[in-house]
Amino acid sequence: MLILSRKSGESIVIDGRIIVKIVRVEGEVVKVGIEAPANLPVHRQEVYEEIQRSNQQALTQPKAPLPRLPRVKLPPAPGKAPTGLRTLSGQNSSLRT
């Protein structure tokens, strides 16, 4: 682990793309600002660990089958005979199920 000393207002550059700036020091609390590319996730360690735990649980839990949705019979389009019914001329409708 690299350990660096920085004062309030000073920064550290990582890989030329990430800037970690010491914004202010209040007692034992250090306020840190981080500038990083938008495609690079930045999390507090406890949040990152919870994300990892949740992802691992999602991978190991058995997946319940999804319920089947009931079939819905749609009404015929306006001006068309319903499916499977005969038209007034006695011909079968062009629509079939």
Summary of the structure (lengths in Angstrom):
residues: 97
radius of gyration: 31.8
end to end distance: 69.3
largest distance: 92.7
contacts: 138
relative contact order: 0.08
helix: 16%
strand: 23%
